[in-house]
């Protein structure tokens, strides 16, 4: 069986192959930080959110206004956040995670996602569908922070957003405005994973920043690059790459790296 390569390791390889070598070959782990733990907790929250959304939507039996649907989602998300914080309270305490700040961050991050879902639900309610039929006929549907893995491809990733409509559309969401080649490769990797999962060809994706939506054509060249880089990572050996020492200043593995 192929070694499973994370999509984040592919983008990390483009930035610094040596860091990926330290992580995957030398098994050197970065020390956990408050930011990393906050990210871990958010991923747990989004996982539960995705898994429970069908039940929540199917419970809507009245023709709610869009504003009321958003309130329902925010209440649902807040409840999940408290549940996760309670389940990982030792971790929260050890890294001095501020619960209220985490809830605020989660709700802010999910604001766009909730708006999209509320709009879709309102349109489907107006067509006369409620309860289980509402979920069954909901278009488009969205998934957030969707984790996906393929043993056949030897890849795994977590997709920021997927839109299910007449086509399946992966999104890569960035806080910066610049669009890099690595962003396009991420989308290509997601398309490969989604193609295998849903047995449908996927040839485009969206990079979303705070000010624009850029549609990216995902051709076979981009998909091939993803698989080639993944194979390079599987065969990484010390001395196979050159280091860019300009990137070392902010690296948390700098000490371990220089000792090799």
N, C-alpha and C positions, 0 to 999 in steps of 0.2 A: 504494500500500500504506500502511496505517495505521502511524503511529509506534508502536513497541512500548513500552508503559508498564509498568514494574516495579510489582508489588504493594507493594513497600516505598516506592516513590515516592508511591503513593496514600495510604498511612498517614502518610508524611512531609508530604504536602500538607495533611492535616487538622491537623497540628501547626504547620507553618509554610510556607505557599505560596511565600514569598519564597526560602526555601532551595532548594526544588525548581526555582524559576525560575533561580537561580544555577547549579545543577547542569546542567539540561537545555537552557536557552536560552543562557546566558552561557558554558557549558562550563567552569565553574570546578570543579576537583576538590579534594576534601578531601585534605590531606597524609596519606599512609599512617601508621598508628600500629601499635604492637606488637599491640594488640588486633585491629585490622583484619587484619593478616597472620595472626594465629592463627586468626581466623575463616575466612580464605581457605583455609588448610591443612586445617582441619576439614571444610570443604565438599568438598575434593578427596578426603579420606578417605572421607566418606560416599558420594560418587559411586561410588568403586571398590567399596565395601562392597555397595551395591545391585546393581551390575553383576555381581559375583562370587558373590552369595549363592546363586543357583540351582545353580551348579556345586558349591558347598560342601555344600548340603543334599542334592543328588543323590548325593554321595559317601558318604552315611550308609547302610551296608549291614547294620548290626546294631541290635538293639533297645536303644538307649542309655537311660540314666536322664536325667531332666531336668537334674540337676547336671552330668553329662558333656556334655550338649549346650551348656550355658552355657560350660563350659571351652573347648569347640571354637570357639564364637563369639568368646570373648575372645582366644584364640590367633590366630584369623583377623583380628580387628580390630587386634591389636597388630602383626601382620606387615604389614598394609596401612599402618599409621601409620609404621612404620620405612621402608617403601618411599617414601611421600610425603616424609618428612623427607629422605631421601637424594636424591630428585629435585629438591628445592628447597633444597638445603643452603646455597647462597649467600644466599638470602632468610632462612633460619633464622639464619645467622651475622650478617647485617647488622642484624637486629632483635633479636638476643640471645634467641632463642626457646629456652627450656629444654625439651629433647626429652622428658625424663622427666615434666615437669609437663604437657606437651601430651598425652602418652599417658595420664596419670592423668585429665586432664580429659575426654578422648575416652571412656575406659572408664566414667567416672562418668555422663557424659551418656547413653551408650548402655545403661546398666544396665537401665532400664525397657524399652527396645526389645528387648534380648536376652532378658529374662524373658518378654515376650509371645511372641516367636518360639519360645523353647524349650518353652513350654507347648503351643503349637500343634503343634510337631513331635512332641512326646511323645504327644499324643492321636492324631495320624495314624499314628505308628509302632505304637501299640497296636491300630490297626485292621488292621495287617498290611502296610502299604505301606512299601517301602524303595527306596533308589536313585532313579532317575528317576520312578518311580511315586509316591514320597513327595512330591516337589515338585509333581507334576501334581495330586495329590489333597489337597494341604495347604490347610486352611481353619481359621481365616482366615489370609491372607497379609498381610504388612505391608511398606511401603516407608518409608524414613526420608530426610528432606531430599531429596525428589523434585523435580527441576527440570522445569518444564513451560512451554511457550510456544505461543501461538496467534497466527498472523498475521491470521486472520479477526477475532478479538476485539481484536487489538492489545494483548495482555496477556502478561506472563510472571511466573512466581513460583517459589518454592521452598517446597514444602509440608512442614511439620515431620514429619507422619506421615500415611499413608493406610492404612486398614484395608479389605481386600478380602474380603468374605464374601457374604451374600445381598444386601448393598448395599455401595456404596462410601462410605466415611466419612472426610472430611478432618479432621485434628486441627491445632489451633493451640496450641502449648505455651508457657506463660509462667512465668517465675521469680517474678513478682509475684502477689499474690492477687487484686487488683482486675481486673475484666473491663470493658474500655472498648468504646465503640461502634466504634472502629477495629478491634478484634479481630474483631467480628462482620462487618465489611466485608471483612476479610482472608479469612474463611471463605467469604463470598459470592463473592469473586473466585476462590478456589480451586474452588468448586463450578462456576462458569462454565467454567473451564479443563478440569476433569475431565469435565463433561458433553460438551464438544466432543470430548475425547480418546477417551472410552469409549462415547459415544452412549447415555448413561443419565441419567435425571433425578436430580438430587441436591438434596434439600431440607432436609438437616440436616448439622450438623457438631458437633465437640466442642472446647471450650476446656478445656485441662487445666492446672491449676496444681499446686503441690506438695501441696495438700490437697483438691482437688475436681475432679470432671469435670462440666462444665456443657454440657448439650445445647442447641444453638442452632438454632432454626427459621430456615431460610434461605428467605425468601419472595421474590417477584418484586420487591418494593419495595427490598430490600437489594441484589439483583442489579442493579437499574436504577441505584441510587446509585453503584455501582462504575463502571459504564459512563459515567455522567454526569461523575464526578470525573476519570476517565481522559481524557475529551474536554476538560474544562477545562484539564487539564495540557498537552494537545497545543496548546492555543490561548493559553497563558500569555504575557502581555506585561507589561513593566514598567509599574507604576501600576495594575494590575488588582486589587491586594490591599493590605490594611493589615498593617503589621508589629506583632507583639506583642513589645515590647522587653523584657518580663520573661523571655523565652526566650533572649535574646541572650548572656547571661553565659557559658553553657557551649557556645556554638556555635563550631566551629573555622573557620567562614567569616565570622566577625564583621567582621574587618578588611576583607575584600573587599566585603562587603555594605555597609558604611558608606561605602566609597569610591565607590559607584555614584551 
